[in-house]
Amino acid sequence: MDYAEVSDLQVAANIKDLVNNDILPGTGVSPEQFWDSLASIIETFAPDNQRLLAERDRIQKEIDEWTVGNEARLLDTSGQKAFLESIGYIVEEGGPFQVDVRNVDDEIAAVAGPQLVVPVQIARYALNAANARWGSLYDAVYGTDILGPLDPEMKEYDPARGAQVVAYVKAFLDRVVPLARGSHAQVTRVELVDDDGRRSLQVTLDDGTTTRLADASQFTGYRLQGDAPAEIILQNNGLHIRVLIDPESPIGQADPAGIKDVILESALTTIQDFEDSVAAVDARDKELVYRNWLGLMNGGLEAEIEKQGRTRTRRLNPDIEYFTPSRERASLHGRSVLFVRTVGIHMYTDCVLDRDGNQTPEGFLDTMVSCLAARHDLLGTGKLANSRYGSIYVVKPKLHGPEEVSFTVALFEAVEKALQLDPGTIKIGIMDEERRTTVNLKECIRAARSRVVFINTGFLDRTGDEIHTVMKAGAVVPKPEIKDAAWIAAYENWNVDIGIETGLPGHGQIGKGMWPMPDSMKAMVETKSAHPEAGASTAWVPSPTAATLHAMHYHEVAVADRQRQLASRPRADIHDLLTPPLLGDRKLDASEIKKELDNNAQGILGYVVRWVGQGIGCSKVPDINDVNLMEDRATLRISSQHIANWLEHGIVTRDQVVDTMKRMAEIVDQQNAGDPAYQAMAPDFDNSIEFKAALDLVFHGATEPNGYTERVLHARRLEKKQQAGQASA
């Protein structure tokens, strides 16, 4: 790599140039200040970073020695809890407290709605997600399986399906913004009338009578085309609905009231990801990640999109100007409020080497660069605003317990000083995806009580850590059965209980995990209302379209009211939380073992061929039944840990795993046969870097710290890039 010496550091030349020439200008921070501060942070915090990682290893070693071949010890949850307390895994829980975090945007603190997670490495995806604040409900229902599959032979607009869509959407409006009398399906005219100097909404029904909203306060604004309303803005549970009116449009012509679309406020927030959904392994990759984040913060990010032979430029959407009922000008935020997710403390990078030539914690560089870029947003030097309250939102993944949260808070304080930010500017999102954070969640939140704006559950990473923690004790049940284990329900409830108990509602988000099937929107709409019902103020969805559909749930469930109801229930039982999903004395037959091994191996290979072979960190990956699933490193972690666990306990053999991987590789090759960039694994397995990566993940899974996949993926991706002559030079 081409390095430049700066402030006792060796910095990848392209990263130095990006920071000095593109990010620093306009921030008020000089290059000397930035690099001197980074050097100081590395010198101060890197030893503690290593110490915390060593503490993880110590704890796991003690658990392994205590449980090896003795799963009964873990099943005695009282004894397990006492042991975990004795080794510092569970810390003493302090008294009651409430979070005290200031200057949080309403989309995070006050309004419940969907959340996207997107790889910032791909500009068009990053822009799509940022612009997914608003989505057409007509398009979302028409173009998905909500009303049944689209006829593949139908190339033009289907009026019959369109009529079904309109009926579906107007029935939704009846539920969430009802009229005082009649149905939205009966409306033939929409007009604005004067009431003592204010504008009010009035509609005419098909019987010639007029009526208004059952709750007049739900009418919050309008836009005009001449003297006629072109848009009516409604509000419910803090979320806006925009009814667009254009009798001359193709859709409006068929509507008695001239309504051409219904737009829902959809992805209130988006996590622009540096971590699990990206494949950034060298300085060239990191430059792209940082450059795209800068473009989001200064409003200048663009992407050229080619569709149906035409090229257009995608940019961030502007705000939406409108009039209030009192005729005052106002605006709605045009974009999702953005978080950035940096990497975990276990990640090290050669983009910056310390004075002794050692790699440095990647999260230090991520935090410094991302927060420096966000200064453009705070200073208003760019075209558009992200935070209107002067905050930077950083999600920190894979933290293990309150000491690591405290370490991260101290890092944020140092970055604020380095970048001339007011104390408390950098807010933290705590991913509750590691077992030691779950059981200590209250103390994790206490450690960040003046900064925490987000906690969430993540089933896949959390399951991967669950399996790794109990690796030596015994074999775990087949993966599908883990979802029904006692600890899963306790984990989901515990997260909400602790969030409510510590006062997060009104200050930050309590989140739930991803819907994994991006093509199955009917099933999502039928089931994902469970997340707001559970008290979650946000939940992850796999696409902007899914965000629009999931937004319906937050209209139908008042999350703030639900959280107040849940506040009186007892906290989830920690003994359920500590009950591991072990197989025990149960014997699996050969068909059960084969089915589970096939599923896991195919899933690993299907993801790895894209990550290692093409640098795709997150995508729709077909499972063994050709059902597309949204996959990232979390799904890989659980599958590789599951096979590693069964290897550890003799459920499967090494030869059996290799044979299964070879059979599944042929299936994955067939599934990707239509991709011209794809390189098949079979039959030359010995020379397939992707195939070898999959074996590494399984055969080193039991010894890899916490069962993480990054080390293997990064090493094999670099090997692949070097083979193709694409590595940083």
Salt bridges, closest charged atoms under 4 A:
ASP8 OD2 - ARG355 NH2 3.59
ASP17 OD1 - LYS16 NZ 3.99
ASP22 OD2 - ARG291 NH1 3.53
GLU43 OE1 - ARG355 NH2 3.72
ASP48 OD1 - ARG51 NE 3.26
GLU55 OE2 - ARG58 NH2 2.73
GLU62 OE2 - ARG58 NH1 2.87
GLU65 OE2 - LYS61 NZ 2.56
GLU85 OE2 - LYS81 NZ 2.73
GLU93 OE2 - LYS442 NZ 3.56
GLU93 OE2 - ARG571 NH2 3.03
ASP100 OD1 - ARG102 NE 2.89
GLU107 OE2 - ARG133 NH2 2.98
GLU107 OE2 - ARG388 NH2 2.17
GLU191 OE1 - ARG189 NH2 3.60
ASP194 OD1 - ARG199 NE 3.41
ASP194 OD1 - ARG327 NH2 2.49
ASP195 OD2 - ARG212 NH1 2.58
ASP207 OD2 - ARG181 NH1 3.72
GLU231 OE1 - ARG223 NH1 3.32
GLU231 OE2 - ARG242 NE 2.58
ASP255 OD2 - LYS170 NZ 2.66
GLU265 OE2 - ARG133 NH2 2.85
GLU265 OE1 - HIS240 ND1 2.88
ASP273 OD2 - ARG341 NH2 2.76
GLU275 OE1 - ARG341 NE 3.26
GLU275 OE2 - LYS398 NZ 2.79
ASP276 OD2 - LYS398 NZ 3.12
ASP276 OD1 - ARG633 NE 3.21
ASP282 OD2 - LYS721 NZ 2.85
ASP285 OD1 - LYS721 NZ 3.10
GLU287 OE2 - ARG291 NH2 2.79
GLU302 OE2 - ARG315 NE 2.88
ASP319 OD1 - HIS333 ND1 3.69
ASP319 OD1 - ARG335 NH1 3.04
GLU362 OE2 - LYS286 NZ 2.78
ASP366 OD1 - LYS286 NZ 2.79
GLU403 OE2 - ARG51 NH1 2.89
GLU404 OE1 - ARG56 NH2 2.81
GLU404 OE2 - ARG436 NH2 3.88
GLU416 OE2 - ARG451 NH1 2.72
GLU433 OE2 - LYS398 NZ 3.81
GLU434 OE1 - HIS400 NE2 3.44
GLU434 OE2 - ARG637 NH1 2.90
GLU443 OE1 - ARG446 NE 2.80
ASP461 OD2 - LYS398 NZ 3.15
ASP461 OD1 - ARG637 NH1 2.78
ASP465 OD1 - ARG637 NH2 3.34
GLU466 OE1 - ARG435 NE 3.08
GLU466 OE1 - ARG462 NH1 2.79
GLU481 OE1 - ARG586 NH1 2.68
GLU492 OE1 - LYS512 NZ 2.83
ASP497 OD1 - ARG569 NE 2.73
GLU501 OE2 - LYS442 NZ 3.35
GLU501 OE2 - ARG571 NH2 2.75
ASP519 OD1 - LYS620 NZ 3.08
GLU526 OE2 - LYS522 NZ 2.61
GLU533 OE1 - ARG562 NE 3.72
GLU556 OE2 - ARG175 NH2 2.78
ASP561 OD1 - ARG564 NH2 2.33
GLU592 OE2 - ARG586 NH2 3.48
GLU596 OE2 - HIS642 NE2 3.56
ASP598 OD2 - LYS594 NZ 2.82
ASP598 OD1 - ARG663 NH2 2.79
GLU648 OE2 - LYS472 NZ 2.85
GLU690 OE2 - LYS720 NZ 3.13
ASP696 OD2 - ARG716 NE 2.81
GLU704 OE1 - ARG711 NH2 2.92
GLU710 OE2 - HIS346 NE2 3.11
GLU710 OE2 - ARG633 NH2 3.71
GLU719 OE1 - ARG716 NH1 2.77
